[in-house]
Amino acid sequence: MTAAHALPLLVAGPLLGAALLVATGRWLPRYVAEVFGTVLAAATAALALVLLTVTAHRPTPVEWAGGWRPRQGAGVGIVLVGDGLGLGFAALVSVLVAAVLVYSWRFFDDPPAHQAGAFPALILVFQAAMCGFTLTGDLFNAFVFFELMGVVAYALTGYRVEEARAVQGALTFGFLNSLGGYATLLGIGLLYAHTDALGLAPLGAALDAAPHSAGMLVKAAFVLVATGFLVKAAAFPFHFWLPDAHTVAPTPVCMLLSGVMVQLGVYGTARLYFTVFAGPGGLPGTAVRRTLLVLGVLTALAGALLCWLQRHIKRLLAFSTVAHTGLFLVGLASLTPEGVTGTALYVLGHAGVKAALFGCAGVLVDRFGSVDEQELHGRGGELRRVGVLFTVGGLALAGLPPFGTGLGKALSEEAAGGWATVVFVLVSAATGGAVLRVAGGVFLGLGAPPAEADVPARPARERPPDATEPGGPGPGGAGVARTDGTDADGARGTGAAETAGAAGTGSAAGPAGAAGAGSAVGPASGAGPASAAGDGDAETTGADEPTETQGRVTRAPDTMLAATGALLAGGLAVGCVPGLWAAVSRAADSFTDHTGYLATVLFARAEPLPHSPVPQWTATGVLLGLLSAALGAGAACVALRTVPSGVRPRWSRPLRRLHSGHLGDYVACALAGVTLLAALVW
């Protein structure tokens, strides 16, 4: 079997595995279904890594399904293209899926009867859709995989279907992404009407053959197709679905959404331009550069600001993903192999770090039934390992060398140049500092305890017992965890007390009423009790976060901690392996070569490429990484010492009110985004 023949297995393997789990899940024990899904995801990851290694110095493998190869540069077949970045993303997706399935082994209580294979089956379909999206050489099939990815993501976001807010979060996610999908399909229709082609390479060749035939139509098609990808990328102002989805989705799903799915939107935008529109019949480079730069800066600054203003930890991490999406777009705006190399390494490092941070948040959910920064103040001291991982993750998010986020940030800064460097430093410091602020308050108890008015009141039966209470995990408590984290029945160590917030799942799905005239902040603000926050705006606090276990967890399972630690170690390894940097640089050279891609896919002819210098750490990059990490740590310390609990500045009210939880507001902002995108391209 050749490398080209193996490409379909990266898509078909997880799909067939999911079908098997659906067909047999009603009879399989839970552990069999989970192990099967994990092994299949890991095998797919291994295959992708082997293909990457085998084809590193060879021509790009191209597989035409059914043998429908093009003749004289024209064809109607479906093609998979295993170039360096496409295969690299497929490997990243598969590795992350395997880690998430390991993390999920003991994250949920036993599933409902006859549904043991439901969750791993959905995850495998998600994996297949993402791998297909990265490998396809056909724009219509990219749309198909794009929609399959979205449909499964909606189901995973609303996995707790018995909760009204989970359903509403999934519907918001689905509605906005469906609008983006419709825009993409309309753009594909325009391109097909103009070129009689749907493949990426045939589209690029057709546009190049008639460079001045339909300028307005080509621009409109690019705007429409890119809209769908930018919605998936959560670029401002298309980003509203992401924090709302993260607020209600199970933690393993959040790890995939922020770890890799959002980045596929950035990848799709870059693939669209370099493959189809980078030639003489496409768009001027100045227009695309301006578009990516403006959208990137707006996304980075808005995401960083909103990240700093959150107290709901999962929502905070979601806005940090929005901010880093902006930085990825700024890095790509150079439209050079160096910019693509820096962005690709940044994405690799960010995937491991962000997934690890969500893994830590999942431990807090299971242990305390809350992800409210104020309510958890000082209570995380017993989770020392989680605290260390969370703190290190915050420093990595800020760009601390030698993490892969630091290297990607340094290379992207160098490619962007000028004032964009200031944006990278400030945004990295703000997002990393927000995480470090949470780490200092929750795990170290730094800063003043929250005022009683800022801690949502709960019925006594909902409050998790402290270590000194009867039934608590401390000495004398009846719920003392065994050293292996299990009770006599083999389940995770849980006390008899009900987890905090377990009764809070019945909160209204509509906008929460605040004490003032402000609007809700969050997915219909059913995601948490509203806090006055000093300015009359209701706020998503995360204090009634529903857990996936029926009892209070007294010790996080080793599988959760191992997966989290491995992901964080992966983010570190990206910045420490020179061989990986060289491979990414070669892949970026190929990715940005418009004519080379067309020749490879349509004529099976490999074009010689000038290789860019292998990226390296530079003194300037290291110093800027240390500066952003120091600024983030300093900002966290200042906030813990000086900012009153629960207070949000009045000047931030308009931006926060945009995140109202009302679907109509989000659609209006998305339409404004389409208008902005069109104005920038024109």
Buried (B, 14 or more C-beta within 10 A) or exposed (E): EEBBEBBBBBBBBBBBBBEBBBEBBEEBEBEBBBBBBBEBBBBBBBBBBBBBEBBBEEEBBBBBEEEEEBEEBEBEBBBBBBBBBBBBBBBBBBBBBBBBBBBBBBBBBEBEEEBBBBBBBBBBBBBBBBBBBBBBBBBBBBBBBBBBBBBBBBBBBBBBEEBBBBBBBBBBBBBBBBBBBEBBBBBBEBBBEBBEBBBBBBBBBBBBEEEEEBBEEBBBBBBBBBBBBBBBBBBBBBBBBBBBBBBBBBBBBBBBBBBBBBBBBBBBBBBBBBBBBBBEBBBEEEBBBBBBBBBBBBBBBBBBBBBBBBBBBBBBBBBBBBBBBBBBBBBBBBBBBBBBBBBBBBBBBBBBBBBBBBBBBBBBBBBBBBBBBBBBBBBBEBBEEBBBBBBBBBBBBBBBBBBBBBBBBBBBBBBBEEEBBEBBBBBBBBBBBBBBBBBBBBBBBBBEEBEEEBBBEBEEEBBBBEBEBEBBBBEEBEBBBEEEBBBEEEBBBBBEBBBBBBBBBEBEBBBBEBEEEBBBBBBBBBBBBBBBBBBBBBBBBBBBBBBBBEBBBBBBBEBBBBBBBBBBEBBBBBBBEEEBBBBBBBBBBBBBBBEBBBBBBBBEEEBEEEEBEBBEBBEEBBEBBBBBBBBBBEBBBEBBEEBEBBEBEEEBBEEBBBBBBBBEBBBEBBEEBBEBBBEBBE
